[in-house]
Amino acid sequence: MVLVEDLLNPSPATEARKHKLKRLVQGPNSFFMDVKCPGCVNITTVFSHAQTVVVCSSCSTVLCQPTGGRARLTEGCSFRKKPL
């Protein structure tokens, strides 16, 4: 009997599709990110699943809007994941 998939060495694409508790090594889907404001180029730290509207501290521009899951960044905002 031959398995189609290697259970000890799953591909990263397969692991990304699985639920966070069903992965080979459990881990959260959420992360913190640095968001750059398009107007004043100020950097703000935002949670990926933010539940409130996040505004820039210096120019009061809206950086992200909450949705049911992940927060939606506004047009023109760039981000990068913060290292753990």
N, C-alpha and C positions, 0 to 999 in steps of 0.2 A: 504494500500500500504506500503510495507516494503522495505527500502533501503538495498542494499547489503553492502554498505560501510558507515561508520560513517563519516560524513563530518566535524564535529567539532573536532574529534580526529583521524586524519589520522595516519597511521603507518609510522614510520621513513623511511622504505624502499620505500613506495609510494611517500613520500615527496622528497626523493633523486632523483627519476626518473623524477620529474616534472621540467619544465623550471623555471629558477630563479625568474621570475616575476609572475608565476602562482601558486607558493606555498602559503600556508596559511599565513606565514610570509615571506616577500620577503628578499632575502639575496644573496650575491655574491657567485660565484663558485670558485673564486680565493683566494689565501692566500699566506702569506710569510712563508718560511721554512728555518730552519737551516740545511745546507748540510755539512756533514763531509767528508773531502778529504781522500781518501784511502791511499795516499802516506805519507802525513805529519800530518794527523789527525788535520788539521786546520779547524775551523768552519766558514762558509761563509753564509750570509743571501741572499737568492735567492727568486725571485717572481715565483709563480707556473706557470704563463703563460709568462715566459721570452721570448723576441723576439730576443735576441742576445746570442751568445755563452758566457757562464760564465766560467772563468778560476780561479784557485786558486791563491791567491795573493802572496803566498810564493814559491810554486814550479811550477807554470804555468801549472798545469794539468787541462784538460777540465772537468768541473763538470757537465754541462748539455748542451744539444743541443736543439735549438728551433724546434718546429713542427708547424702544423697549429693551434693547441690549446695549450695544456699544454706542458711544456718543458720536454724533456726526459732526465732523469738522466743517467749518464754513469755507466757502470758496476762497482760494488764495493762501490758506494757512498751510504751512509745512510742518512736519513733525518727525521726531526720531524716538525710538524706544530708549528708555533709560536703562543702563545696565543694572543687573541685580546686585 
